[in-house]
Amino acid sequence: MRLLAIYGSPRAGGNSDLLLSSFVEGAKRVGFSIKEVYVRDLKIMPCNGCGQCSQKEFCPLEDDMQWVYKEIEGADVLVVATPVYFYNVPAPLKALVDRSQLLWHKGLRSEKPGYLLSVGGSKGQRLFEGVVLTVKYFFEACGFYLKQQFFYKQIDSFGEIKRHPEALKEVYRAGLNLCQK
Ligand SMILES: Cc1cc2nc3c(=O)[nH]c(=O)nc-3n(C[C@H](O)[C@H](O)[C@H](O)COP(=O)(O)O)c2cc1C
């Protein structure tokens, strides 16, 4: 079984990276083969709305998204980790999400499980609402459904999540549990 892990933060080694690494460790332990994608290292242009994906099921933008499409389609499980940036995902990850419009046009059935891990600095009651909507519909465009989500509020400074070992354990366990239907 293949797990595609999408690291959505521009900050290398930050809180969402640490959470996702822990999730991935759990998944490795139960035998998943893992592909890790660090969005910050990729060249993914924003969708320009040219409409070619609706007519030809093809995206003319020649960049890293071309191989990311294949990774998404080949994965059995998808996990996205992201910080909250202005109540949504950071711009580089949003570019990846918008480019999934190609997959949306393929009309894939949302049958495979997807997981969302997110952190935000504040304690706002509606802190994760924007992220959830964006990621839920991203998953559905890509043939996945949002199976489980993990949110951690008031996590702001670099590496602060390490002071919450229960959070890291929780997502590690979620990785371990991937083998259970
Ligand atoms: C540009 C920017 C926008 C942010 N917007 C929000 C926000 O709207 N709400 C919030 O609670 N935290 C916000 N934060 C704080 C981050 O969500 C927080 O620092 C998080 O822990 C970063 O995760 P990371 O280490 O994985 O990058 C923002 C941070 C940045 C740099």
The ligand as a MOL file (V3000), in Angstrom:
LIG
                    3D

  0  0  0     0  0            999 V3000
M  V30 BEGIN CTAB
M  V30 COUNTS 31 33 0 0 0
M  V30 BEGIN ATOM
M  V30 1 C 1.8700 34.1400 6.8130 0
M  V30 2 C 1.3400 33.5060 8.0650 0
M  V30 3 C -0.0140 33.5140 8.3030 0
M  V30 4 C -0.5430 32.9280 9.4600 0
M  V30 5 N -1.8820 32.9540 9.6700 0
M  V30 6 C -2.3940 32.4340 10.7990 0
M  V30 7 C -3.7920 32.4860 11.0630 0
M  V30 8 O -4.5900 32.9850 10.2750 0
M  V30 9 N -4.2390 31.9770 12.2320 0
M  V30 10 C -3.3950 31.3990 13.1490 0
M  V30 11 O -3.8480 30.9570 14.1890 0
M  V30 12 N -2.0560 31.2810 12.9000 0
M  V30 13 C -1.5400 31.7980 11.7590 0
M  V30 14 N -0.1890 31.7080 11.5110 0
M  V30 15 C 0.6780 30.9770 12.4640 0
M  V30 16 C 1.0140 29.5440 11.9880 0
M  V30 17 O -0.1550 28.8280 11.6910 0
M  V30 18 C 1.7890 28.8270 13.0880 0
M  V30 19 O 2.9970 29.5260 13.3550 0
M  V30 20 C 2.1160 27.3890 12.7830 0
M  V30 21 O 2.6080 26.7480 13.9260 0
M  V30 22 C 3.1470 27.2460 11.6690 0
M  V30 23 O 3.3000 25.8890 11.3610 0
M  V30 24 P 4.6410 25.3280 10.6640 0
M  V30 25 O 5.7350 25.3950 11.7110 0
M  V30 26 O 4.2990 23.9410 10.2610 0
M  V30 27 O 4.9210 26.2140 9.5080 0
M  V30 28 C 0.3360 32.3030 10.3800 0
M  V30 29 C 1.7200 32.2930 10.1270 0
M  V30 30 C 2.2210 32.8830 8.9900 0
M  V30 31 C 3.7220 32.8680 8.7370 0
M  V30 END ATOM
M  V30 BEGIN BOND
M  V30 1 1 1 2
M  V30 2 1 2 3
M  V30 3 2 2 30
M  V30 4 2 3 4
M  V30 5 1 4 5
M  V30 6 1 4 28
M  V30 7 2 5 6
M  V30 8 1 6 7
M  V30 9 1 6 13
M  V30 10 2 7 8
M  V30 11 1 7 9
M  V30 12 1 9 10
M  V30 13 2 10 11
M  V30 14 1 10 12
M  V30 15 2 12 13
M  V30 16 1 13 14
M  V30 17 1 14 15
M  V30 18 1 14 28
M  V30 19 1 15 16
M  V30 20 1 16 17
M  V30 21 1 16 18
M  V30 22 1 18 19
M  V30 23 1 18 20
M  V30 24 1 20 21
M  V30 25 1 20 22
M  V30 26 1 22 23
M  V30 27 1 23 24
M  V30 28 2 24 25
M  V30 29 1 24 26
M  V30 30 1 24 27
M  V30 31 2 28 29
M  V30 32 1 29 30
M  V30 33 1 30 31
M  V30 END BOND
M  V30 END CTAB
M  END
